Amino acid sequence: MLGGVSIPFELGLKGHSDADVISHALMDALLGAAAMGDIGTHFPDTCEEYRGISSIVLLKKVFEKLKSRGWKLVNADLTIVAQKPKLSAYFDRMRKNLAEALETNIGNIGIKATTEEKMGFTGRSEGMAAHAVVLIAKKHRETPEERN
């Protein structure tokens, strides 16, 4: 599962939730940009409630937390690091899923993939990694109390 899209491949990712590395990177980037911790703080892997849960559901929960503090997404740039499978055919569906979860236009979500030329655990196809950079902004002008 990547970006809420099931990718047919002989190998899979293992995790407490559905192990969607791109959604997890995006959640951590959003939480970090808002100084709200990380996904392990909000959805610990010791909590059975989150076992096998869709990362898109968790992403929506993260976004609700940000919205409740006055944040909105401006844009997101995501990179998947994997030797295989080839993923470009799935990017538009991933972008659509992530944009819907974040209540934004698909044009505000960028996804790309890269390999590590067969080096490291991703290059040996032992796993995947993802990087996310987000820009968020306050929906309204902060009061002095909100700054603290």
DSSP file (Angstrom, degrees, kcal/mol; ACC not computed):
  #  RESIDUE AA STRUCTURE BP1 BP2  ACC     N-H-->O    O-->H-N    N-H-->O    O-->H-N    TCO  KAPPA ALPHA  PHI   PSI    X-CA   Y-CA   Z-CA
    1    1 A M              0   0    0      0, 0.0     2,-0.4     0, 0.0    20,-0.4   0.000 360.0 360.0 360.0 123.3    0.0    0.0    0.0
    2    2 A L  B >   -A    5   0A   0      3,-2.5     3,-1.5    18,-0.2    18,-0.1  -0.974 360.0 -11.7-137.4 122.3    1.5    3.3   -1.1
    3    3 A G  T 3  S-     0   0    0     -2,-0.4    94,-0.2     1,-0.3    95,-0.2   0.820 129.4 -56.2  60.0  29.8   -0.5    6.6   -1.0
    4    4 A G  T 3  S+     0   0    0      1,-0.2     2,-0.5    93,-0.1    -1,-0.3   0.612 114.6 118.9  77.5  12.7   -3.6    4.5   -0.4
    5    5 A V  B <   -A    2   0A   0     -3,-1.5    -3,-2.5     2,-0.0     2,-0.6  -0.944  64.6-130.6-114.7 129.3   -3.0    2.5   -3.6
    6    6 A S        -     0   0    0     -2,-0.5    -3,-0.0    -5,-0.2     0, 0.0  -0.682  24.1-156.2 -77.1 120.3   -2.5   -1.2   -3.5
    7    7 A I        -     0   0    0     -2,-0.6     2,-0.5     2,-0.0    80,-0.0  -0.879  13.7-130.5-102.7 118.3    0.6   -2.0   -5.6
    8    8 A P        +     0   0    0      0, 0.0     2,-0.3     0, 0.0     4,-0.0  -0.555  51.6 135.1 -70.5 121.5    0.7   -5.5   -7.0
    9    9 A F        -     0   0    0     -2,-0.5    -2,-0.0     2,-0.1    75,-0.0  -0.966  63.3-118.3-163.9 150.6    4.2   -6.9   -6.2
   10   10 A E  S    S+     0   0    0     -2,-0.3     2,-0.3     2,-0.0    -1,-0.0   0.714  99.6  54.8 -71.2 -18.8    5.6  -10.2   -4.9
   11   11 A L        -     0   0    0     -3,-0.0     2,-0.3     0, 0.0    -2,-0.1  -0.745  69.8-167.8-108.7 160.9    7.1   -8.4   -1.8
   12   12 A G        -     0   0    0     -2,-0.3     2,-0.4    -4,-0.0     7,-0.1  -0.853  23.1-104.5-138.9 175.7    5.2   -6.3    0.7
   13   13 A L        -     0   0    0     -2,-0.3     2,-0.4     5,-0.2   114,-0.1  -0.839  27.8-144.3-105.7 142.8    5.9   -3.9    3.6
   14   14 A K        +     0   0    0     -2,-0.4     2,-0.3     5,-0.1     4,-0.1  -0.898  35.7 131.0-111.4 133.7    5.4   -4.9    7.2
   15   15 A G        -     0   0    0     -2,-0.4    37,-0.1     2,-0.4    -2,-0.0  -0.979  65.5 -96.8-166.1 172.3    4.1   -2.5    9.8
   16   16 A H  S    S+     0   0    0     -2,-0.3    36,-3.5    35,-0.1    37,-0.2   0.899 115.6  27.4 -66.7 -41.0    1.7   -2.1   12.7
   17   17 A S  S    S-     0   0    0     34,-0.3    -2,-0.4    35,-0.2    37,-0.2   0.189 130.1 -59.2 -92.1-141.2   -0.8   -0.3   10.4
   18   18 A D        -     0   0    0     35,-1.3    -5,-0.2    -4,-0.1     3,-0.1   0.399  67.9-123.4 -87.5   5.3   -0.8   -1.0    6.6
   19   19 A A        +     0   0    0      1,-0.2     2,-1.4     2,-0.1     3,-0.1   0.773  46.5 168.3  63.2  30.8    2.9    0.1    6.4
   20   20 A D     >  -     0   0    0      1,-0.2     4,-2.3     2,-0.1     3,-0.3  -0.611  14.5-170.3 -76.5  92.5    2.1    2.8    3.8
   21   21 A V  H  > S+     0   0    0     -2,-1.4     4,-2.3   -20,-0.4    -1,-0.2   0.803  79.2  52.3 -62.0 -32.2    5.5    4.5    3.9
   22   22 A I  H  > S+     0   0    0      2,-0.2     4,-2.0     1,-0.2    -1,-0.2   0.906 111.3  46.0 -73.4 -38.9    4.6    7.5    1.8
   23   23 A S  H  > S+     0   0    0     -3,-0.3     4,-2.5     2,-0.2    -2,-0.2   0.883 113.0  51.6 -67.3 -37.1    1.5    8.3    3.9
   24   24 A H  H  X S+     0   0    0     -4,-2.3     4,-2.5     2,-0.2    -2,-0.2   0.920 109.7  48.5 -65.6 -43.7    3.6    7.9    7.1
   25   25 A A  H  X S+     0   0    0     -4,-2.3     4,-2.3     1,-0.2   107,-0.2   0.902 112.2  50.1 -61.7 -40.3    6.3   10.3    5.8
   26   26 A L  H  X S+     0   0    0     -4,-2.0     4,-2.5     2,-0.2    -2,-0.2   0.914 109.9  49.8 -64.9 -43.7    3.6   12.8    5.0
   27   27 A M  H  X S+     0   0    0     -4,-2.5     4,-2.8     1,-0.2     5,-0.2   0.935 111.9  48.0 -60.8 -46.0    2.0   12.5    8.4
   28   28 A D  H  X S+     0   0    0     -4,-2.5     4,-2.7     1,-0.2    -1,-0.2   0.893 111.2  50.8 -63.2 -39.1    5.3   13.0   10.1
   29   29 A A  H  X S+     0   0    0     -4,-2.3     4,-2.5     2,-0.2    -1,-0.2   0.920 112.4  46.7 -64.0 -43.3    6.1   16.0    7.9
   30   30 A L  H  X S+     0   0    0     -4,-2.5     4,-1.5     2,-0.2    -2,-0.2   0.943 115.2  45.1 -63.5 -48.3    2.7   17.6    8.7
   31   31 A L  H  <>S+     0   0    0     -4,-2.8     5,-3.2     1,-0.2     6,-0.3   0.908 114.8  48.9 -63.5 -41.6    3.0   17.0   12.4
   32   32 A G  H ><5S+     0   0    0     -4,-2.7     3,-1.6    -5,-0.2    -1,-0.2   0.908 107.8  53.3 -64.9 -42.1    6.6   18.2   12.5
   33   33 A A  H 3<5S+     0   0    0     -4,-2.5    -1,-0.2     1,-0.3    -2,-0.2   0.814 113.1  44.7 -62.9 -29.8    5.8   21.4   10.6
   34   34 A A  T 3<5S-     0   0    0     -4,-1.5    -1,-0.3    -5,-0.2    -2,-0.2   0.322 113.8-119.0 -94.8   7.0    3.1   22.2   13.1
   35   35 A A  T < 5S+     0   0    0     -3,-1.6    -3,-0.2     2,-0.1    -2,-0.1   0.904  74.6 130.7  55.0  45.3    5.4   21.3   16.1
   36   36 A M      < -     0   0    0     -5,-3.2     2,-0.2     1,-0.4    -4,-0.2   0.049  66.4-113.7-116.8  23.9    2.9   18.6   17.1
   37   37 A G        -     0   0    0     -6,-0.3    -1,-0.4    -5,-0.1     2,-0.3  -0.567  46.2 -61.4  86.9-146.2    5.3   15.6   17.5
   38   38 A D    >>  -     0   0    0     -2,-0.2     4,-1.5    -7,-0.1     3,-0.7  -0.817  45.8 -93.9-138.0 176.0    5.2   12.5   15.3
   39   39 A I  H 3> S+     0   0    0     -2,-0.3     4,-3.4     1,-0.2    -1,-0.0   0.818 119.7  61.4 -67.5 -28.3    2.9    9.7   14.3
   40   40 A G  H 34 S+     0   0    0      1,-0.2    -1,-0.2     2,-0.2     5,-0.1   0.829 104.5  49.8 -64.7 -30.8    4.3    7.4   17.0
   41   41 A T  H <4 S+     0   0    0     -3,-0.7    -1,-0.2     2,-0.1    -2,-0.2   0.898 120.1  34.9 -70.4 -42.5    3.2    9.9   19.6
   42   42 A H  H  < S+     0   0    0     -4,-1.5    -2,-0.2     1,-0.2    -3,-0.2   0.817 134.2  23.6 -84.1 -32.4   -0.4   10.2   18.2
   43   43 A F  S  < S-     0   0    0     -4,-3.4    -1,-0.2    -5,-0.2    -2,-0.1  -0.598  82.1-163.5-134.8  71.2   -0.8    6.6   17.0
   44   44 A P    >   -     0   0    0      0, 0.0     3,-1.8     0, 0.0     6,-0.3  -0.215  25.2-129.2 -63.3 145.7    1.6    4.3   19.1
   45   45 A D  T 3  S+     0   0    0      1,-0.3    -5,-0.0    -5,-0.1   -30,-0.0   0.472 106.4  69.2 -74.1   1.0    2.3    0.8   17.7
   46   46 A T  T 3  S+     0   0    0      5,-0.0     2,-0.7     4,-0.0    -1,-0.3   0.491  80.7  91.2 -89.8  -5.7    1.4   -0.5   21.2
   47   47 A C    X   -     0   0    0     -3,-1.8     3,-1.6     1,-0.1     4,-0.2  -0.819  64.0-157.7 -96.9 115.8   -2.3    0.5   20.6
   48   48 A E  G >  S+     0   0    0     -2,-0.7     3,-1.4     1,-0.3    -1,-0.1   0.736  85.9  76.6 -63.9 -22.7   -4.3   -2.3   19.1
   49   49 A E  G 3  S+     0   0    0      1,-0.3    -1,-0.3     3,-0.0    -6,-0.0   0.798  99.3  44.2 -57.1 -28.2   -6.8    0.2   17.8
   50   50 A Y  G X  S+     0   0    0     -3,-1.6     3,-1.5    -6,-0.3     2,-0.3   0.423  79.9 125.0-100.9   1.0   -4.3    1.0   15.0
   51   51 A R  T <  S-     0   0    0     -3,-1.4   -34,-0.3     1,-0.3   -35,-0.1  -0.465  91.7  -6.6 -64.8 121.8   -3.2   -2.5   14.1
   52   52 A G  T 3  S+     0   0    0    -36,-3.5    -1,-0.3    -2,-0.3   -35,-0.2   0.490  96.5 152.8  74.7   3.7   -3.8   -2.9   10.3
   53   53 A I    <   -     0   0    0     -3,-1.5   -35,-1.3   -37,-0.2     2,-0.2  -0.287  54.0 -99.0 -67.9 150.4   -5.5    0.4   10.0
   54   54 A S     >  -     0   0    0    -37,-0.2     4,-1.6     1,-0.2     3,-0.4  -0.509  21.9-141.6 -66.3 130.5   -5.4    2.3    6.7
   55   55 A S  H  > S+     0   0    0     -2,-0.2     4,-2.6     1,-0.2    -1,-0.2   0.761 102.6  63.0 -66.4 -23.9   -2.7    5.0    6.7
   56   56 A I  H  > S+     0   0    0      2,-0.2     4,-2.2     1,-0.2    -1,-0.2   0.888 101.5  50.8 -66.5 -38.0   -5.1    7.2    4.8
   57   57 A V  H  > S+     0   0    0     -3,-0.4     4,-1.9     2,-0.2    -2,-0.2   0.923 112.1  46.9 -62.5 -43.8   -7.5    7.1    7.8
   58   58 A L  H  X S+     0   0    0     -4,-1.6     4,-2.6     2,-0.2    -2,-0.2   0.896 109.0  54.7 -64.7 -39.7   -4.6    8.1   10.0
   59   59 A L  H  X S+     0   0    0     -4,-2.6     4,-2.6     1,-0.2    -1,-0.2   0.908 107.2  50.5 -59.6 -42.6   -3.6   10.9    7.6
   60   60 A K  H  X S+     0   0    0     -4,-2.2     4,-2.2     2,-0.2    -1,-0.2   0.900 110.1  50.5 -61.9 -40.2   -7.2   12.2    7.8
   61   61 A K  H  X S+     0   0    0     -4,-1.9     4,-1.9     2,-0.2    -2,-0.2   0.906 110.4  49.5 -64.3 -41.7   -6.9   12.1   11.6
   62   62 A V  H  X S+     0   0    0     -4,-2.6     4,-2.1     1,-0.2    -2,-0.2   0.929 110.7  49.8 -61.4 -45.2   -3.6   14.0   11.5
   63   63 A F  H  X S+     0   0    0     -4,-2.6     4,-3.0     1,-0.2    -2,-0.2   0.882 107.3  54.1 -64.8 -37.0   -5.1   16.6    9.2
   64   64 A E  H  X S+     0   0    0     -4,-2.2     4,-2.2     2,-0.2    -1,-0.2   0.902 107.7  51.5 -61.2 -39.9   -8.1   17.1   11.5
   65   65 A K  H  X S+     0   0    0     -4,-1.9     4,-0.6     2,-0.2    -2,-0.2   0.912 111.9  46.3 -63.2 -42.1   -5.6   17.7   14.4
   66   66 A L  H ><>S+     0   0    0     -4,-2.1     5,-2.2     1,-0.2     3,-1.2   0.934 111.3  51.3 -65.2 -45.7   -3.8   20.3   12.3
   67   67 A K  H ><5S+     0   0    0     -4,-3.0     3,-2.1     1,-0.3    -1,-0.2   0.879 102.9  59.6 -59.4 -37.8   -7.0   22.0   11.2
   68   68 A S  H 3<5S+     0   0    0     -4,-2.2    -1,-0.3     1,-0.3    -2,-0.2   0.721 106.4  49.0 -65.3 -19.1   -8.2   22.2   14.8
   69   69 A R  T <<5S-     0   0    0     -3,-1.2    -1,-0.3    -4,-0.6    -2,-0.2   0.238 127.7 -99.3-102.4  11.1   -5.1   24.3   15.5
   70   70 A G  T < 5S+     0   0    0     -3,-2.1    69,-3.4     1,-0.3    70,-0.4   0.610  76.1 138.6  88.7  12.9   -5.7   26.6   12.5
   71   71 A W  E   < -B  138   0B   0     -5,-2.2     2,-0.3    67,-0.2    -1,-0.3  -0.634  27.9-174.5 -93.8 149.6   -3.3   25.0    9.9
   72   72 A K  E     -B  137   0B   0     65,-2.3    65,-2.3    -2,-0.2     2,-0.4  -0.966  29.6-109.8-133.4 154.3   -4.0   24.4    6.2
   73   73 A L  E     +B  136   0B   0     29,-0.3    63,-0.2    -2,-0.3     3,-0.1  -0.678  26.7 179.5 -82.3 134.2   -1.8   22.6    3.7
   74   74 A V  E     -     0   0B   0     61,-3.3     2,-0.3     1,-0.4    62,-0.2   0.828  66.9 -35.8 -94.2 -53.3   -0.2   24.7    1.0
   75   75 A N  E     -B  135   0B   0     60,-1.4    60,-2.5    29,-0.0    -1,-0.4  -0.985  49.0-144.3-162.8 167.2    1.6   21.9   -0.7
   76   76 A A  E     -Bc 134 109B   0     32,-2.5    34,-2.7    -2,-0.3     2,-0.5  -0.999   3.2-161.4-140.3 138.8    3.5   18.6   -0.3
   77   77 A D  E     -Bc 133 110B   0     56,-2.9    56,-2.3    -2,-0.4     2,-0.4  -0.986  17.6-172.8-122.0 119.6    6.5   17.1   -2.1
   78   78 A L  E     -Bc 132 111B   0     32,-2.7    34,-1.8    -2,-0.5     2,-0.4  -0.920  10.8-170.1-121.7 138.4    7.0   13.4   -1.6
   79   79 A T  E     -Bc 131 112B   0     52,-2.8    52,-2.6    -2,-0.4     2,-0.5  -0.993   8.7-155.9-127.8 127.0    9.8   11.1   -2.7
   80   80 A I  E     -Bc 130 113B   0     32,-2.5    34,-2.6    -2,-0.4     2,-0.7  -0.873   7.6-154.4 -98.8 131.4    9.6    7.3   -2.6
   81   81 A V  E     +Bc 129 114B   0     48,-3.5    48,-2.0    -2,-0.5     2,-0.3  -0.924  38.4 131.1-109.3 110.8   13.0    5.5   -2.4
   82   82 A A        -     0   0    0     32,-2.4    41,-0.1    -2,-0.7    46,-0.1  -0.961  52.8-145.3-160.0 137.7   12.7    2.0   -3.8
   83   83 A Q  S    S+     0   0    0     39,-1.2    -1,-0.1    44,-0.4    40,-0.1   0.906  79.9  46.9 -70.5 -41.2   14.7   -0.1   -6.2
   84   84 A K  S    S+     0   0    0     38,-0.3    -1,-0.3    -3,-0.1     2,-0.2  -0.968  76.9  42.7-156.8 159.4   11.5   -1.8   -7.4
   85   85 A P  S    S-     0   0    0      0, 0.0     2,-0.3     0, 0.0   -76,-0.1   0.540  75.0-116.7 -79.6 171.5    8.7   -2.0   -8.3
   86   86 A K        -     0   0    0     -2,-0.2    -2,-0.1     1,-0.1    -3,-0.1  -0.602  34.9-177.9 -71.3 135.0    8.3    0.8  -10.8
   87   87 A L    >>  +     0   0    0     -2,-0.3     3,-2.6     1,-0.1     4,-0.5   0.547  49.5  99.1-118.2 -10.7    5.7    3.2   -9.4
   88   88 A S  G >4 S+     0   0    0      1,-0.3     3,-1.0     2,-0.2     4,-0.4   0.791  79.0  63.3 -57.2 -30.0    5.1    6.1  -11.8
   89   89 A A  G 34 S+     0   0    0      1,-0.2    -1,-0.3     2,-0.1     4,-0.2   0.685 106.5  46.3 -66.8 -15.8    1.9    4.5  -13.2
   90   90 A Y  G <> S+     0   0    0     -3,-2.6     4,-2.3     1,-0.1    -1,-0.2   0.490  83.8  95.2-103.2  -6.4    0.4    4.8   -9.7
   91   91 A F  H <X S+     0   0    0     -3,-1.0     4,-3.1    -4,-0.5     5,-0.2   0.884  82.2  51.3 -58.0 -44.6    1.4    8.4   -8.9
   92   92 A D  H  > S+     0   0    0     -4,-0.4     4,-2.3     1,-0.2    -1,-0.2   0.899 111.8  47.2 -63.1 -39.9   -1.9   10.1  -10.1
   93   93 A R  H  > S+     0   0    0     -4,-0.2     4,-2.4    -3,-0.2    -1,-0.2   0.903 113.7  48.6 -66.5 -40.2   -4.0    7.7   -8.0
   94   94 A M  H  X S+     0   0    0     -4,-2.3     4,-2.7     2,-0.2     5,-0.3   0.944 111.3  49.6 -62.2 -47.5   -1.7    8.3   -5.0
   95   95 A R  H  X S+     0   0    0     -4,-3.1     4,-2.7     1,-0.2     5,-0.2   0.899 110.7  50.6 -58.7 -42.1   -1.9   12.1   -5.5
   96   96 A K  H  X S+     0   0    0     -4,-2.3     4,-2.4    -5,-0.2    -1,-0.2   0.937 111.9  46.9 -61.5 -47.9   -5.7   11.9   -5.7
   97   97 A N  H  X S+     0   0    0     -4,-2.4     4,-2.2   -94,-0.2    -2,-0.2   0.924 115.8  44.5 -60.9 -45.9   -6.0    9.9   -2.5
   98   98 A L  H  X S+     0   0    0     -4,-2.7     4,-1.8   -95,-0.2    -1,-0.2   0.901 112.5  51.6 -68.5 -40.4   -3.6   12.1   -0.6
   99   99 A A  H  <>S+     0   0    0     -4,-2.7     5,-2.4    -5,-0.3     4,-0.3   0.910 110.6  48.8 -62.1 -42.4   -5.2   15.3   -1.9
  100  100 A E  H ><5S+     0   0    0     -4,-2.4     3,-1.1     1,-0.2    -1,-0.2   0.923 110.8  50.1 -63.0 -43.5   -8.7   14.1   -0.8
  101  101 A A  H 3<5S+     0   0    0     -4,-2.2    -1,-0.2     1,-0.3    -2,-0.2   0.825 116.4  42.3 -63.9 -31.0   -7.4   13.2    2.6
  102  102 A L  T 3<5S-     0   0    0     -4,-1.8   -29,-0.3    -5,-0.1    -1,-0.3   0.282 108.5-123.7-101.0   8.7   -5.8   16.6    3.0
  103  103 A E  T < 5S+     0   0    0     -3,-1.1     2,-0.3    -4,-0.3    -3,-0.2   0.901  70.6 117.3  51.7  49.4   -8.8   18.5    1.5
  104  104 A T  S   <S-     0   0    0     -5,-2.4     2,-0.2    -6,-0.1    -1,-0.2  -0.852  72.1 -81.8-137.7 172.2   -6.6   20.1   -1.2
  105  105 A N    >   -     0   0    0     -2,-0.3     3,-2.4     1,-0.1     4,-0.2  -0.524  36.7-122.9 -75.2 142.5   -6.3   20.3   -4.9
  106  106 A I  G >  S+     0   0    0      1,-0.3     3,-1.7    -2,-0.2    -1,-0.1   0.785 110.1  69.4 -56.7 -27.8   -4.3   17.4   -6.5
  107  107 A G  G 3  S+     0   0    0      1,-0.3    -1,-0.3     3,-0.0    -2,-0.0   0.601  89.8  62.5 -67.4 -10.8   -2.0   20.0   -8.0
  108  108 A N  G <  S+     0   0    0     -3,-2.4   -32,-2.5   -13,-0.1     2,-0.5   0.416  92.9  75.2 -92.6   0.9   -0.7   20.7   -4.5
  109  109 A I  E <   -c   76   0B   0     -3,-1.7     2,-0.4   -34,-0.2   -32,-0.2  -0.960  60.6-173.5-119.1 119.3    0.7   17.2   -4.1
  110  110 A G  E     -c   77   0B   0    -34,-2.7   -32,-2.7    -2,-0.5     2,-0.4  -0.928   3.4-177.5-111.5 136.1    3.8   16.1   -5.9
  111  111 A I  E     +c   78   0B   0     -2,-0.4     2,-0.3   -34,-0.2   -32,-0.2  -0.997   8.9 159.0-133.7 137.3    5.1   12.5   -5.9
  112  112 A K  E     -c   79   0B   0    -34,-1.8   -32,-2.5    -2,-0.4     2,-0.3  -0.943  22.1-143.1-145.2 167.0    8.3   11.1   -7.4
  113  113 A A  E     -c   80   0B   0     -2,-0.3     2,-0.3   -34,-0.2   -32,-0.2  -0.958  14.0-178.9-134.1 153.2   10.4    8.0   -6.9
  114  114 A T  E     -c   81   0B   0    -34,-2.6   -32,-2.4    -2,-0.3     2,-0.2  -0.972  16.7-137.9-144.4 158.5   14.1    7.3   -7.0
  115  115 A T        -     0   0    0     -2,-0.3   -32,-0.1   -34,-0.2     8,-0.1  -0.638  16.3-133.6-105.8 171.5   16.3    4.3   -6.6
  116  116 A E    >   -     0   0    0     -2,-0.2     3,-1.9     3,-0.1     7,-0.1  -0.075  51.9-104.1-114.7  31.6   19.6    4.1   -4.8
  117  117 A E  T 3  S-     0   0    0      1,-0.3     3,-0.1   -34,-0.0     6,-0.1   0.866  76.8 -55.0  50.0  44.4   21.4    2.2   -7.6
  118  118 A K  T 3  S+     0   0    0      1,-0.2     2,-0.3     4,-0.1    -1,-0.3   0.633 108.5 127.5  67.1  17.8   21.2   -1.1   -5.7
  119  119 A M    <>  +     0   0    0     -3,-1.9     4,-1.5     4,-0.1    -1,-0.2  -0.777  56.9   3.9-102.4 150.4   22.9    0.3   -2.7
  120  120 A G  H  > S-     0   0    0     -2,-0.3     4,-1.8     3,-0.2     6,-0.2   0.019 107.6 -52.1  71.1-179.7   21.6    0.1    0.9
  121  121 A F  H  4>S+     0   0    0      1,-0.2     5,-3.0     2,-0.2     6,-0.7   0.842 139.5  48.5 -64.1 -33.3   18.5   -1.7    2.1
  122  122 A T  H >45S+     0   0    0      3,-0.2     3,-1.4     4,-0.2   -39,-1.2   0.898 110.2  51.5 -73.1 -37.9   16.3    0.0   -0.4
  123  123 A G  H 3<5S+     0   0    0     -4,-1.5    -2,-0.2     1,-0.3    -3,-0.2   0.794 108.8  51.0 -66.8 -28.4   18.7   -0.8   -3.3
  124  124 A R  T 3<5S-     0   0    0     -4,-1.8    -1,-0.3    -5,-0.1    -2,-0.2   0.335 116.7-116.7 -88.1   7.1   18.7   -4.4   -2.2
  125  125 A S  T < 5S+     0   0    0     -3,-1.4    -3,-0.2     2,-0.2    -2,-0.1   0.805  78.3 129.1  60.8  32.7   14.8   -4.4   -2.3
  126  126 A E  S   <S-     0   0    0     -5,-3.0     2,-0.3     1,-0.2    -4,-0.2   0.511  79.2 -32.0 -90.1  -6.6   14.8   -5.1    1.5
  127  127 A G        -     0   0    0     -6,-0.7   -44,-0.4    -5,-0.2     2,-0.3  -0.978  61.9-104.7 175.5-175.7   12.4   -2.2    2.1
  128  128 A M        -     0   0    0     -2,-0.3     2,-0.3   -46,-0.1   -46,-0.2  -0.892  19.7-161.2-130.3 161.0   11.3    1.2    1.0
  129  129 A A  E     -B   81   0B   0    -48,-2.0   -48,-3.5    -2,-0.3     2,-0.3  -0.931   4.6-160.8-135.6 162.6   11.8    4.7    2.4
  130  130 A A  E     -B   80   0B   0     -2,-0.3     2,-0.4   -50,-0.3   -50,-0.2  -0.997   4.0-158.2-146.2 146.2    9.9    7.9    1.8
  131  131 A H  E     -B   79   0B   0    -52,-2.6   -52,-2.8    -2,-0.3     2,-0.4  -0.963  11.1-170.8-123.0 141.6   10.7   11.6    2.3
  132  132 A A  E     -B   78   0B   0     -2,-0.4     2,-0.4   -54,-0.2   -54,-0.2  -0.998  10.1-173.9-136.4 136.4    8.1   14.3    2.6
  133  133 A V  E     -B   77   0B   0    -56,-2.3   -56,-2.9    -2,-0.4     2,-0.3  -0.999  16.5-176.7-124.8 129.3    8.4   18.1    2.7
  134  134 A V  E     -B   76   0B   0     -2,-0.4     2,-0.5   -58,-0.2   -58,-0.2  -0.907  21.5-150.2-126.6 154.2    5.3   20.1    3.4
  135  135 A L  E     +B   75   0B   0    -60,-2.5   -61,-3.3    -2,-0.3   -60,-1.4  -0.992  23.5 177.2-119.3 122.1    4.4   23.8    3.5
  136  136 A I  E     -B   73   0B   0     -2,-0.5     2,-0.3   -63,-0.2   -63,-0.2  -0.863   6.5-167.9-120.1 158.7    1.6   24.6    5.9
  137  137 A A  E     -B   72   0B   0    -65,-2.3   -65,-2.3    -2,-0.3     2,-0.2  -0.982  29.3-101.3-143.7 152.8    0.1   28.0    6.8
  138  138 A K  E     -B   71   0B   0     -2,-0.3   -67,-0.2   -67,-0.2   -68,-0.1  -0.533  22.7-141.5 -72.5 140.3   -2.2   29.4    9.4
  139  139 A K  S    S+     0   0    0    -69,-3.4     2,-0.3    -2,-0.2    -1,-0.1   0.743  84.1  18.7 -73.0 -23.5   -5.7   30.0    8.2
  140  140 A H  S    S-     0   0    0    -70,-0.4     2,-0.3    -3,-0.0    -2,-0.0  -0.902  98.5 -78.5-142.0 167.2   -6.0   33.2   10.2
  141  141 A R        -     0   0    0     -2,-0.3     2,-0.1     1,-0.1    -2,-0.0  -0.530  54.4-118.5 -70.4 131.0   -3.8   35.7   11.9
  142  142 A E        -     0   0    0     -2,-0.3    -1,-0.1     1,-0.1   -72,-0.0  -0.401  16.9-136.7 -72.2 144.3   -2.5   34.3   15.2
  143  143 A T     >  -     0   0    0     -2,-0.1     4,-1.1     1,-0.1     3,-0.4  -0.565  32.8-103.9 -85.9 163.2   -3.4   36.0   18.5
  144  144 A P  T  4 S+     0   0    0      0, 0.0     4,-0.5     0, 0.0     3,-0.4   0.858 123.1  55.5 -56.8 -34.6   -0.5   36.4   21.1
  145  145 A E  T >4 S+     0   0    0      1,-0.2     3,-0.9     2,-0.2    -3,-0.0   0.867 104.2  53.1 -66.4 -36.5   -2.1   33.5   23.1
  146  146 A E  T 34 S+     0   0    0     -3,-0.4    -1,-0.2     1,-0.2    -4,-0.0   0.733  97.0  67.2 -71.5 -21.9   -2.0   31.2   20.1
  147  147 A R  T 3<        0   0    0     -4,-1.1    -1,-0.2    -3,-0.4    -2,-0.2   0.704 360.0 360.0 -71.8 -18.7    1.7   31.8   19.5
  148  148 A N    <         0   0    0     -3,-0.9    -1,-0.2    -4,-0.5    -2,-0.2   0.438 360.0 360.0 -94.8 360.0    2.5   30.0   22.8
